[in-house]
Amino acid sequence: MTLSQTCACGSQISASECCLPFIQGKRKPATAEQLLRSRYTAFTLGDVDYIVTTHHSKTVGEVNREEIEKWSKGSKWIGFKILQQEAGTASDTQGMIVFHVQYEMDGKMNDHHEQSVFEKENGEWKFLDAQGLQQGPIRRQEPKIGRNDACTCGSGKKYKKCCGMAA
């Protein structure tokens, strides 16, 4: 990524004015959103040091640097979108952001949907914890109607000879 390129975080601002100053240590993110965006950009750049140093001290012990590096450098990052945000402003001490990322790894497209929690530590925003959000399979609420069952319209006919004929 060059300084004049649009930032990978999707802000439509040049990288030199958006996330790179945070990653390079020239500025500190003022909001949880700025931290999240800069962490995503660090993933796209393979900057594992930034990803690790922006972890909160409460959870940094859980970080697997090797796995982060493998995921970060082994992926082609396609897109990033914030879906929901609660708190996380410059005046807050905690914030929560739900986001979606698309990436390609080993020739396969992947979706990553996450709810991240951020907390200020010594006045700086840090990544505290995350919960992966996966959309489960759609489950039917009512029992499935078989073709030989009575039709649900109340006609008394078999489903296959009534409303099921159109299906």
VODRENLUM-730912 format. One record per residue (C-alpha): y, z, x; residue in one letter. Coordinates in steps of 0.05 Angstrom, whole numbers, padded with zeros to 5 digits, always signed. Each point is the difference from the previous one (the first is absolute). Example, Ala and Ser with C-alpha at 12.3 -4.5 7.8 and 13.67 -1.06 7.14 Angstrom:
! residues 2
-00090+00156+00246a+00069-00013+00027s
This chain:
! residues 167
+00000+00000+00000m+00068-00019+00027t+00063+00040-00012l+00028-00055-00045s-00062-00008-00043q-00002+00030-00070t-00033+00069+00004c-00074+00003-00017a+00013+00056-00050c+00027-00050-00050g+00072+00026-00002s+00029-00070+00012q+00041+00031+00058i-00008-00020+00072s-00050+00043+00039a+00055+00021+00048s+00040+00030-00057e-00059+00028-00039c-00063+00031+00030c+00003-00017+00074l+00053+00053+00017p-00046+00053-00030f-00061-00026+00037i+00038-00005+00065q+00026+00072-00008g+00073-00021-00005k+00008+00030-00070r-00038+00048-00046k-00018-00020-00071p+00047+00033-00050a-00047-00007-00059t-00075+00001-00013a+00005-00074-00019e+00030-00018+00067q-00056+00037+00035l-00054-00034-00042l+00030-00069+00011r+00006+00012+00075s-00072+00025+00003r-00024-00063-00035y+00040-00042+00049t-00031+00039+00057a-00069-00017-00028f+00019-00074+00001t+00023+00006+00072l-00060+00042+00023g+00047+00057+00021d-00051+00056-00005v+00045+00049+00037d+00053-00003-00056y-00053+00008-00054i-00028+00062+00034v+00067+00032+00018t+00025-00006-00072t-00058+00042-00026h+00017+00071-00022h-00026+00054+00047s-00041+00029-00059k-00044-00063-00002t+00008-00034+00068v-00066+00032+00022g-00036-00043-00052e+00026-00065+00031v-00052-00046+00030n+00042-00040+00049r-00058-00048+00015e-00010-00018-00073e+00075-00009-00011i+00003-00047+00060e-00060-00039-00024k+00029-00008-00070w+00071-00014+00024s-00016-00051+00053k-00061-00031-00034g+00037-00017-00064s+00046-00055-00021k+00051+00035-00044w+00018-00041-00061i+00045+00042-00045g+00027+00068-00017f+00028+00024-00067k+00025+00068-00023i-00024+00014-00071l+00026+00070-00015q+00043+00051+00035q+00017+00073-00014e+00052+00038+00040a+00002-00014+00075g+00076-00010+00005t+00041+00025+00059a+00014+00065-00037s-00073+00013-00020d-00053+00036+00041t-00060-00035-00031q-00015-00068-00030g-00056-00041-00028m-00008-00076+00001i-00054-00044-00030v-00007-00067+00033f-00045-00061+00006h-00016-00038+00064v-00038-00066+00008q-00032-00017+00067y-00054-00044+00028e-00054+00029+00046m-00062-00036+00026d+00017-00060-00043g+00001+00041-00064k+00060+00015-00044m+00009+00074-00015n+00045+00042-00045d+00021+00070+00019h+00031+00042-00056h+00025+00069+00021e+00040+00060-00022q+00034+00030+00061s+00033+00068+00006v+00057+00011+00048f+00032+00065+00023e+00058+00016+00045k-00018+00037+00064e+00057+00027+00042n+00048-00044-00040g-00041-00065+00010e-00042-00037-00050w-00074+00001+00017k-00062-00029-00033f-00040+00059-00028l-00059-00026-00039d-00027-00058-00040a-00048-00014-00056q-00031-00068-00008g+00007-00026-00070l-00054-00048-00022q-00002-00032-00068q-00069+00015-00027g-00042-00046-00042p+00021-00010-00071i-00046+00040-00046r-00008-00014-00074r+00018+00059-00045q-00044-00020-00058e-00073-00019+00002p-00016-00073+00012k-00018-00041-00061i-00065-00038+00006g-00010-00068-00034r-00053+00030-00047n+00042+00062-00018d+00036+00005-00067a+00068-00033+00003c+00058+00049+00008t+00040-00035-00056c-00045+00034-00052g-00029-00065-00030s-00072+00025+00009g-00018-00063+00039k-00025+00000+00072k+00056-00007+00051y-00028-00066+00025k+00003-00030-00071k+00069+00027-00015c+00058+00016+00047c-00043-00014+00061g-00006-00074-00017m+00068-00013+00029a-00016+00036+00064a
